[in-house]
Amino acid sequence: MKYVLDSHTHTLVSGHAFNTIREMSLAAFKKNLSLLAITEHSVNMPGSCHVFYFENYRILDRNAYDVPLLFGVELNILDEKGSVDMTPELLSSMDVAIASLHPPCIPFMSRKETTDCIKHILNNPLIQIVGHLDDDRFPVDYDEVARAAAANHKLFEVNNSSLAPTSYRPGAHDNYLRLLEACMKHDVEIILNSDAHADTLVGAHDFSEALVKEACFPFEKVVNDSLSHYFSYLKPEIRDYFANSLYL
């Protein structure tokens, strides 16, 4: 499968990543990517950047090394009600928003609590992607959340870092097989993301692609195949900006 974009990466300001925006962009250029999203950890992640950092995205050039850039956020989900650590006003200015469960920011929850939490996230119009829903410590009813994703035109991420041998998330492989089965049942599309915290991992989809093949998930339902496919999940003004910039 051809991958034209990576929609989940971090720079050193996230607190536990190792490269700058320019270094990540150069890596994307060398991988022949047509788009890179920088999605820093939001403010409740220990060591991550201040709200001022996200407010200042507006000064940045949306192109580096001829790679178009999106500037977004990986939100921390804070409770079973689907609260996140960014105000709606600021969140509405992000190019793309991923919401994820991170143990430093939320206690482990029951299956019902996690399922209710993700359904709230999927009902939030300012969030496009649910990140790495693959951790045994957050059990979830995949059938129920896939139904909610279909109703709200949202994406589930298959996270390459979760599937790597270095991952700390238990159960990712088997949980993704269950998630993909539910996505096929309810006609939900997915996105493969590297979750790169270092430039060498930008555009890495080897583990996630292998899992998608194992699950017999249809590749035409993976939105990394084209910019137009991916942008159909983002805000119209983002799609229009890139269309007018001749990137689509």
C-alpha positions in Angstrom: 0.0 0.0 0.0 1.2 3.5 -0.8 1.2 5.9 2.2 1.2 9.6 1.5 0.9 11.0 5.0 1.6 10.6 8.7 -0.9 12.3 10.9 0.5 11.7 14.4 4.0 12.8 15.3 5.7 14.6 18.2 8.6 17.0 18.5 10.9 17.6 21.5 8.4 20.1 23.1 6.1 17.1 23.9 8.6 16.3 26.7 9.6 12.8 25.7 10.4 13.1 22.0 13.8 14.0 20.5 13.6 16.1 17.4 12.5 19.5 16.1 9.8 20.4 13.6 12.4 20.9 10.9 14.1 17.6 11.6 10.7 15.7 11.5 9.9 17.5 8.2 13.2 16.5 6.7 12.5 12.9 7.6 9.1 13.1 6.0 10.7 14.6 2.8 13.2 11.7 2.7 10.2 9.2 3.1 8.5 11.0 0.1 5.5 11.9 2.2 3.0 14.4 0.8 1.8 15.6 4.2 3.0 15.6 7.8 1.0 16.4 10.9 2.8 17.6 14.1 0.5 16.7 17.0 2.1 17.7 20.3 0.9 16.2 23.5 -1.5 18.6 25.2 -0.9 20.4 28.4 -1.7 17.8 31.0 1.0 15.4 29.8 3.9 15.7 32.2 6.7 17.7 30.5 4.7 18.9 27.5 4.3 22.4 26.3 2.3 25.3 27.6 -1.0 26.4 26.1 0.9 29.4 24.7 2.8 27.0 22.4 -0.5 25.9 20.7 -1.7 29.5 20.5 1.4 30.4 18.7 1.0 27.8 15.9 -0.3 30.6 13.8 3.2 32.0 13.1 4.4 28.8 11.5 5.0 28.2 7.9 2.9 25.2 6.6 5.7 23.9 4.5 9.2 22.6 5.2 11.5 20.9 2.7 8.5 21.0 0.3 6.4 18.9 2.7 3.0 20.5 3.6 2.5 20.6 7.4 -0.5 20.4 9.7 -0.2 21.6 13.3 -2.5 19.9 15.7 -2.7 18.2 19.1 -2.9 14.9 20.8 -5.3 15.5 23.5 -5.3 13.8 26.9 -8.7 12.3 27.8 -9.3 13.2 31.4 -12.3 11.3 32.6 -15.2 8.9 31.7 -17.2 11.9 30.4 -14.7 12.5 27.6 -13.3 15.8 29.0 -10.0 16.8 27.3 -7.2 19.2 28.3 -7.8 22.0 25.8 -10.5 24.6 25.7 -13.0 24.4 22.8 -11.9 27.8 21.6 -8.3 26.8 21.2 -9.1 23.3 20.0 -11.2 24.7 17.2 -8.1 26.4 15.9 -6.1 23.1 15.6 -5.7 21.6 12.1 -6.2 18.1 13.4 -7.1 16.7 16.9 -6.4 13.2 18.1 -7.8 12.2 21.5 -6.0 9.4 23.4 -6.0 7.6 26.8 -2.7 8.1 28.6 -2.1 6.6 32.1 -0.3 9.7 33.4 -3.5 11.7 32.8 -6.4 9.4 33.6 -6.8 6.4 35.9 -7.5 3.0 34.4 -11.2 2.4 33.9 -13.7 -0.3 33.6 -15.0 -1.6 30.3 -18.2 0.5 30.6 -16.4 3.6 31.7 -13.9 3.4 28.9 -16.7 2.7 26.3 -18.8 5.6 27.6 -15.7 7.9 27.5 -14.8 7.1 23.9 -18.4 7.5 22.8 -18.3 11.1 24.3 -15.1 11.7 22.4 -16.7 10.5 19.2 -19.5 12.9 19.7 -17.1 15.9 20.0 -17.2 17.8 16.7 -13.7 19.2 17.3 -12.0 15.8 17.4 -11.3 13.8 14.3 -9.3 10.8 15.4 -9.3 8.4 18.4 -5.7 7.5 19.1 -4.2 4.1 20.1 -7.4 2.5 21.5 -5.4 -0.7 22.1 -4.4 -0.9 25.8 -5.6 -3.8 28.0 -5.6 -1.4 30.9 -8.5 0.4 29.2 -10.9 -2.4 28.1 -13.6 -1.2 25.7 -16.6 -2.5 23.8 -15.2 -2.2 20.3 -18.5 -3.0 18.6 -20.3 -0.1 20.5 -17.6 2.5 19.8 -17.3 1.5 16.1 -21.0 2.1 15.8 -20.6 5.5 17.3 -17.7 6.3 15.0 -19.8 5.4 12.0 -22.6 7.7 13.2 -20.1 10.6 13.7 -17.8 10.2 10.7 -14.7 9.7 12.8 -11.5 7.7 12.4 -9.8 5.2 14.6 -6.0 5.1 14.6 -3.9 1.9 14.3 -0.7 3.1 16.0 2.5 1.7 14.8 4.3 2.4 18.0 1.8 0.4 20.0 2.7 -2.6 17.9 6.4 -2.2 18.0 8.5 -4.5 20.3 9.4 -1.4 22.4 5.7 -0.7 23.2 4.5 -0.4 26.8 0.8 -0.9 25.9 -0.2 -4.4 26.7 -2.5 -6.3 24.4 -2.3 -4.0 21.4 -2.1 -6.7 18.7 -5.2 -8.7 19.8 -7.1 -5.5 20.7 -6.5 -4.1 17.2 -7.8 -7.3 15.6 -11.0 -6.8 17.6 -11.2 -3.1 16.7 -10.7 -3.8 13.0 -13.3 -6.5 13.0 -15.8 -4.0 14.5 -14.8 -1.4 12.0 -15.4 -3.7 9.1 -18.8 -4.6 10.6 -19.9 -1.0 10.9 -18.1 0.4 7.8 -15.6 2.6 9.7 -12.4 3.8 8.1 -9.1 3.9 9.9 -5.8 5.7 9.7 -2.3 4.2 10.2 -0.1 6.6 12.2 3.5 6.3 13.3 3.2 8.2 16.6 6.8 9.0 15.9 8.7 10.5 18.8 12.0 10.5 16.8 12.7 11.5 13.2 13.8 7.9 12.3 10.2 6.8 12.9 8.3 9.3 10.8 6.1 7.5 8.3 6.7 4.1 9.9 3.8 1.8 9.2 5.4 -1.6 9.0 3.8 -3.1 12.1 0.4 -1.6 11.5 0.3 -2.6 7.9 1.1 -6.2 8.8 -1.7 -6.2 11.3 -4.2 -4.7 8.8 -3.2 -7.5 6.4 -3.6 -10.1 9.1 -7.1 -8.8 9.8 -8.0 -8.8 6.1 -9.1 -5.2 6.5 -9.8 -3.5 3.1 -7.0 -1.2 2.2 -9.4 1.1 0.5 -10.8 1.9 4.0 -7.3 3.2 5.1 -7.2 7.0 4.6 -3.5 7.3 4.3 -3.8 6.4 0.6 -4.6 10.0 -0.6 -4.7 13.6 0.7 -8.3 14.0 -0.4 -9.4 10.9 1.5 -7.7 12.1 4.6 -9.0 15.7 4.3 -12.6 14.5 4.0 -12.4 14.0 7.8 -10.9 17.4 8.6 -12.5 20.8 8.8 -13.6 22.2 5.4 -11.4 25.3 5.9 -8.3 23.1 6.2 -9.2 21.1 3.1 -9.9 24.4 1.2 -6.6 25.9 2.3 -4.6 23.0 0.9 -6.7 22.7 -2.2 -6.1 26.4 -2.9 -2.4 25.9 -2.3 -2.3 23.2 -5.0 -1.6 20.4 -2.7 -4.8 18.5 -3.5 
